[in-house]
Amino acid sequence: MSNSILIVDDERGIRETLRGVLEDEGFDVETVESGEACLELVEENNFACILLDIWLPNIDGLETLKKLREQQNASAVVMISGHGNIETAVNATKLGAFDFIEKPLSIEKTIVTIRNAIRTRHLEQVNQNLAEKLGQEYEMVGDSVVMRALRKQIAIVAPTDGRVLISGESGTGKELVARAIHANSKRKNALFVEINSAAIPEELVESELFGHAKGAFSGAMSAKKGKFEIADG
């Protein structure tokens, strides 16, 4: 996991103070004084986190953040400002900023926020990589007339909220179809929850599907979420 930081602030004193503190914490630090310089530098360098001031000359921080996202830059971005307000913070969050901290900066809070931002972005990238690998593992292959028709059906039903019954003999790929529908649905970033009904004893079906509270029955030593609640997020 990279520990490189880019500080974007038009106040030299803040840039140098943050550089010194963050380098003492083991980070590799670069500094620039404008949004233009930031956009130019990230074209050739990967940063784990960008500390981006809101109020910059020419291109301000929000516009710089917008351009970073248009470039699909993967750095975590923490906005900083001496004139913060709720509207600005909300706009920054909508544009993909991890957090928003106000000047005068608390050094301790700044360090904690940076570490959290880097850790969160790293986990997001790990999850994305796992999802891509999982997608490849369950990829449907074949280009026959039947397979093309099946893919067309999947493309039709996946974006809807309709219920889908997938039937077929054992080993014909029902789970592959189910995963393909999920991967192309509005819920693709949510969990895909499997359940083998035949393997659940009749007396535990209700608990498995709907969950139970601690002490609901003998052996219920703790509360448990049901499959429906887990799938709903």
C-alpha positions in Angstrom: 0.0 0.0 0.0 1.5 3.3 -1.1 2.2 6.0 1.4 2.8 8.9 -1.0 1.0 12.2 -0.3 0.4 15.3 -2.5 -0.3 18.6 -0.7 -2.1 21.2 -2.8 -2.3 24.6 -1.1 -1.4 28.1 -2.2 0.0 29.0 1.3 3.7 28.0 1.4 3.7 27.9 5.2 1.0 25.3 5.3 2.6 23.2 2.6 6.0 23.2 4.4 4.5 22.6 7.8 2.4 19.6 6.6 5.4 18.3 4.6 7.6 18.2 7.7 5.0 16.6 9.9 4.0 14.0 7.4 7.5 13.1 6.5 8.2 12.5 10.2 5.3 10.1 10.1 6.9 8.1 7.3 5.0 9.5 4.3 6.6 10.4 1.0 5.4 14.0 0.4 5.2 16.2 -2.7 3.7 19.8 -2.6 2.3 22.1 -5.3 0.5 25.5 -5.0 -2.2 25.2 -7.6 -4.9 23.0 -9.1 -3.2 23.1 -12.5 0.1 21.9 -11.0 -1.8 19.1 -9.2 -3.5 17.9 -12.4 -0.1 17.9 -14.2 1.7 16.1 -11.5 -0.9 13.3 -11.1 -0.6 12.4 -14.8 2.9 10.9 -14.2 2.7 10.0 -10.5 0.4 7.9 -8.3 -0.5 9.3 -4.9 -2.2 7.4 -2.1 -3.8 10.6 -0.8 -4.2 14.2 -2.0 -4.7 17.0 0.5 -6.5 19.5 -1.6 -7.3 23.1 -0.5 -10.7 24.5 -1.5 -9.6 28.0 -2.2 -7.0 28.0 -4.9 -6.2 30.6 -7.6 -7.6 30.0 -11.1 -8.9 26.4 -10.7 -10.3 26.0 -7.2 -10.2 22.8 -5.2 -13.7 21.6 -6.1 -13.0 22.1 -9.8 -9.7 20.3 -9.4 -11.4 17.4 -7.6 -13.9 17.2 -10.4 -11.2 17.0 -13.0 -9.3 14.3 -11.0 -12.5 12.2 -11.0 -13.0 12.8 -14.7 -9.4 11.5 -15.2 -10.4 8.4 -13.1 -7.6 9.2 -10.7 -7.7 6.6 -7.9 -6.1 8.8 -5.1 -8.1 9.3 -1.9 -8.8 13.1 -1.6 -9.1 15.0 1.6 -10.4 18.6 1.2 -9.0 21.4 3.5 -10.3 24.9 3.9 -10.2 27.9 6.1 -13.7 29.0 5.0 -15.6 25.8 5.2 -19.4 25.5 5.2 -21.9 22.6 5.0 -22.7 23.2 1.4 -19.1 23.1 0.3 -18.5 19.9 2.3 -21.5 18.3 0.8 -20.4 19.2 -2.7 -16.9 17.9 -2.1 -18.4 14.6 -0.8 -20.6 14.3 -3.9 -17.5 14.7 -6.1 -15.8 11.8 -4.3 -13.8 13.5 -1.5 -13.1 11.1 1.5 -13.4 13.9 4.1 -13.3 17.6 4.7 -11.2 19.3 7.4 -11.0 22.9 8.4 -8.1 25.3 9.0 -6.5 25.9 11.4 -5.6 22.2 11.0 -5.3 19.9 13.9 -2.1 17.9 13.1 -3.4 14.8 15.0 -6.8 14.9 13.2 -5.1 15.4 9.8 -2.8 12.4 10.3 -5.7 10.2 11.4 -7.8 11.3 8.5 -5.1 10.7 6.0 -4.4 7.2 7.3 -8.1 6.4 7.3 -8.5 7.7 3.7 -5.6 5.6 2.5 -6.8 2.5 4.3 -10.3 2.9 2.9 -9.2 3.5 -0.6 -6.9 0.5 -0.4 -9.8 -1.7 0.8 -12.0 -0.4 -2.0 -9.4 -1.3 -4.6 -8.9 -4.8 -3.0 -12.7 -5.4 -3.2 -12.8 -4.2 -6.8 -10.0 -6.6 -7.7 -11.7 -9.5 -6.0 -15.0 -8.7 -7.7 -13.2 -8.7 -11.1 -11.6 -12.0 -10.3 -14.9 -13.4 -9.2 -16.5 -12.2 -12.4 -13.9 -13.9 -14.5 -14.3 -17.1 -12.5 -18.0 -17.2 -13.2 -17.8 -15.9 -16.7 -20.2 -17.5 -19.2 -18.4 -18.8 -22.3 -19.7 -19.9 -25.7 -21.2 -18.1 -28.7 -23.8 -20.5 -30.0 -27.3 -19.4 -30.9 -28.6 -20.7 -27.6 -25.9 -18.9 -25.6 -26.6 -15.6 -27.4 -30.3 -16.0 -26.7 -29.5 -16.6 -23.1 -27.3 -13.5 -22.8 -30.1 -11.5 -24.4 -32.6 -12.7 -21.8 -30.2 -11.9 -19.0 -29.7 -8.4 -20.4 -33.5 -7.9 -20.4 -34.3 -9.1 -16.9 -31.1 -7.9 -15.0 -32.0 -4.2 -14.8 -35.5 -4.9 -13.6 -36.9 -5.6 -10.1 -38.8 -8.6 -11.4 -38.5 -12.1 -9.8 -36.6 -14.6 -12.0 -36.9 -18.4 -11.9 -34.0 -20.2 -13.4 -34.6 -23.9 -14.1 -32.5 -26.7 -15.5 -30.9 -30.0 -14.8 -28.0 -30.3 -12.3 -24.7 -28.9 -13.8 -26.3 -26.9 -16.6 -25.1 -23.5 -15.2 -28.1 -22.1 -13.2 -25.7 -20.5 -10.7 -23.7 -18.9 -13.6 -26.9 -17.4 -14.9 -27.9 -16.1 -11.5 -24.5 -14.5 -11.0 -24.7 -12.9 -14.5 -28.1 -11.4 -13.7 -26.7 -10.0 -10.4 -23.6 -8.7 -12.1 -25.7 -6.7 -14.6 -28.3 -5.5 -12.1 -28.7 -2.3 -10.1 -27.6 -4.4 -7.1 -24.2 -5.5 -8.6 -22.3 -3.7 -5.8 -24.3 -5.4 -3.1 -23.8 -9.0 -1.8 -24.8 -12.0 -3.9 -26.3 -14.3 -1.2 -26.6 -18.0 -1.9 -28.8 -20.5 0.0 -29.2 -24.2 -0.3 -32.8 -24.8 0.8 -32.4 -28.6 0.6 -29.6 -28.6 3.2 -31.5 -26.6 5.9 -33.5 -28.6 8.4 -37.2 -27.7 8.4 -37.2 -26.4 11.9 -34.3 -23.9 11.1 -35.7 -22.5 7.8 -37.4 -19.5 9.4 -34.3 -18.6 11.4 -32.0 -19.0 8.4 -34.2 -16.8 6.2 -35.4 -14.2 8.7 -32.8 -14.4 11.5 -33.5 -14.5 15.2 -32.9 -12.6 18.4 -30.6 -13.9 21.2 -32.5 -16.4 23.3 -35.3 -16.8 20.7 -35.0 -20.6 21.1 -32.8 -23.2 22.7 -29.3 -22.8 21.4 -29.7 -19.2 20.2 -26.7 -17.8 22.1 -26.6 -14.6 20.0 -28.6 -12.6 17.6 -28.3 -13.6 13.9 -29.2 -11.8 10.7 -31.3 -13.7 8.2 -30.4 -14.2 4.6 -33.0 -11.6 3.5 -31.6 -8.9 5.8 -28.0 -9.7 4.7 -29.0 -9.5 1.0 -30.9 -6.2 1.6 -27.7 -4.7 3.1 
